[in-house]
Structure formats: C-alpha cells, structure tokens
Amino acid sequence: MGMILASDEKTAAEHLRRLDVDYMLVIFGGVAYYSGDDINKFLWILRIASGEYPHIKEDDYMNQG
C-alpha cells in the first residue's frame, strides 16, 4: 500500500485494479486534531515502501524551500 500511496493517480489506480481493491481507507485527522492519522505517518509509509521499491525516494516528497 505504501507504493500505491507514493504513486501518481494513474499508476496507483492500475495497481489497485491489479489487486482487485475496491476501497482504501486513509484517515485524516486535521479537523479533529487527531495527530495519529495516516497523513502524519506518510514519511514512514515512504521509508517502508522504499525498502521494497527502490525508485521511491523520501527526498522526492520533501519541500526543498
């Protein structure tokens, strides 16, 4: 799932279809100030996914400004 979250929409959709996935739940706690949401864990998702998919690089998702 980490590779899917790190991919562009077209690539992610292809992988989800291949896995026969109908739904994917991502928890966003911004309004409720829930700090344990999936968005806060995104860097860990990238780090774990990059172990299996070396083309995923954490620096590609970091703001350089």
Backbone bond lengths (Angstrom), bond angles and torsions (degrees), N, CA, C in turn:
res aa  C-N    CA-C-N  psi(-1)  N-CA   C-N-CA  omega(-1)  CA-C   N-CA-C  phi
1 M - - - 1.445 - - 1.524 110.84 -
2 G 1.317 117.53 -28.48 1.455 119.66 178.90 1.513 112.36 -62.15
3 M 1.334 116.89 -41.03 1.456 120.29 178.69 1.522 110.48 -64.51
4 I 1.310 117.36 -36.33 1.464 121.82 178.58 1.528 109.99 -66.69
5 L 1.319 117.63 -44.16 1.463 120.98 179.08 1.525 112.01 -66.38
6 A 1.331 117.47 -28.16 1.454 121.15 -178.71 1.526 112.80 -88.93
7 S 1.317 117.42 -4.80 1.468 121.50 -177.00 1.522 111.79 -92.32
8 D 1.335 114.75 163.42 1.458 118.77 172.46 1.536 108.28 -71.67
9 E 1.318 116.54 166.69 1.470 121.30 -172.03 1.527 112.78 -58.96
10 K 1.325 117.84 -43.54 1.466 121.13 -178.11 1.530 111.39 -63.51
11 T 1.322 117.00 -47.55 1.462 121.46 179.44 1.520 111.08 -64.01
12 A 1.338 116.92 -43.37 1.464 121.06 179.16 1.529 110.83 -60.61
13 A 1.331 116.89 -42.95 1.471 120.91 -179.63 1.521 110.94 -63.03
14 E 1.327 117.36 -40.04 1.466 120.63 178.10 1.519 111.40 -61.72
15 H 1.331 116.83 -44.56 1.468 120.90 179.84 1.530 110.91 -67.29
16 L 1.307 117.33 -39.77 1.472 120.18 178.89 1.529 110.61 -64.41
17 R 1.332 117.39 -40.46 1.469 120.25 177.13 1.518 110.56 -63.66
18 R 1.328 116.76 -42.67 1.464 121.12 179.97 1.535 111.23 -61.38
19 L 1.334 116.24 -34.02 1.467 121.24 178.83 1.530 112.58 -87.21
20 D 1.341 116.41 -0.01 1.462 123.02 -179.30 1.537 111.69 58.41
21 V 1.341 115.30 42.90 1.461 121.96 179.67 1.523 109.17 -92.15
22 D 1.314 116.21 129.67 1.459 121.07 176.99 1.527 111.89 -96.34
23 Y 1.326 117.00 -35.04 1.459 121.41 -176.60 1.517 109.84 -138.85
24 M 1.340 115.26 151.19 1.454 121.61 174.44 1.524 106.86 -139.73
25 L 1.296 117.23 121.49 1.462 122.06 -177.19 1.523 110.36 -93.53
26 V 1.322 116.10 124.58 1.458 122.58 173.84 1.522 106.16 -122.78
27 I 1.311 116.16 122.94 1.463 120.74 -177.18 1.520 109.61 -91.45
28 F 1.327 115.95 123.95 1.463 122.98 176.17 1.518 107.80 -116.47
29 G 1.321 116.68 119.70 1.459 120.31 -175.71 1.510 114.96 -105.33
30 G 1.321 117.70 20.22 1.462 121.60 -175.19 1.512 114.53 -55.86
31 V 1.318 118.26 -49.18 1.463 121.49 -176.89 1.527 110.61 -69.29
32 A 1.328 116.09 -38.60 1.459 120.73 -177.53 1.530 112.36 -88.94
33 Y 1.349 116.79 1.01 1.468 122.19 -178.07 1.522 111.93 57.46
34 Y 1.331 115.54 36.93 1.468 121.24 177.47 1.519 108.28 -85.15
35 S 1.320 117.51 106.18 1.464 121.34 -173.13 1.527 113.13 -78.32
36 G 1.299 118.65 -9.09 1.462 121.22 -179.31 1.507 112.94 -95.69
37 D 1.330 117.76 21.35 1.458 119.94 -177.03 1.533 111.44 -74.18
38 D 1.321 116.00 170.19 1.460 121.74 -177.06 1.521 112.60 -68.16
39 I 1.324 117.83 -28.34 1.452 121.03 -179.79 1.533 109.78 -65.93
40 N 1.328 117.63 -38.96 1.466 121.01 177.41 1.517 111.95 -66.82
41 K 1.308 117.71 -22.39 1.466 122.43 -179.25 1.522 112.16 -93.50
42 F 1.341 117.11 5.11 1.461 119.82 -172.48 1.522 113.23 -57.71
43 L 1.342 118.25 -40.58 1.459 119.38 179.57 1.523 111.72 -63.04
44 W 1.325 117.06 -36.76 1.468 119.43 176.74 1.519 110.59 -68.03
45 I 1.313 117.16 -37.32 1.465 121.15 176.86 1.526 108.86 -60.71
46 L 1.339 117.96 -44.06 1.463 121.91 177.93 1.518 111.73 -62.82
47 R 1.316 116.98 -44.73 1.472 120.67 -178.52 1.521 111.37 -62.85
48 I 1.310 117.11 -41.97 1.464 120.82 179.11 1.523 110.46 -67.65
49 A 1.323 117.18 -44.38 1.463 121.32 -179.45 1.525 111.47 -64.49
50 S 1.330 117.78 -35.07 1.462 120.06 -178.19 1.524 112.18 -67.29
51 G 1.328 117.45 -20.29 1.461 120.45 175.29 1.521 112.14 -66.14
52 E 1.305 116.76 -31.34 1.467 122.44 179.90 1.523 111.88 -99.30
53 Y 1.324 116.80 -30.51 1.465 122.87 -177.73 1.526 108.36 -124.19
54 P 1.341 117.75 88.98 1.468 121.15 -174.03 1.532 115.02 -61.27
55 H 1.323 118.30 -16.81 1.468 119.68 178.95 1.530 111.83 -71.78
56 I 1.332 117.11 -13.92 1.466 121.08 176.81 1.523 107.66 -85.05
57 K 1.317 116.54 116.91 1.448 122.54 -177.92 1.531 109.42 -119.55
58 E 1.313 116.48 127.42 1.466 121.61 -178.13 1.533 111.69 -56.52
59 D 1.315 117.18 -38.55 1.465 121.10 -178.37 1.526 112.73 -61.26
60 D 1.325 117.36 -26.07 1.471 120.90 178.93 1.533 111.77 -66.87
61 Y 1.332 116.48 -17.22 1.467 120.92 -176.19 1.523 112.26 -110.25
62 M 1.320 116.50 6.34 1.463 120.36 -178.00 1.534 109.50 -100.88
63 N 1.321 115.97 145.24 1.454 122.31 176.76 1.533 108.56 -77.15
64 Q 1.298 116.55 124.84 1.464 120.93 -177.80 1.536 112.13 -91.76
65 G 1.343 117.52 2.96 1.456 120.94 -175.08 1.452 113.41 -91.51
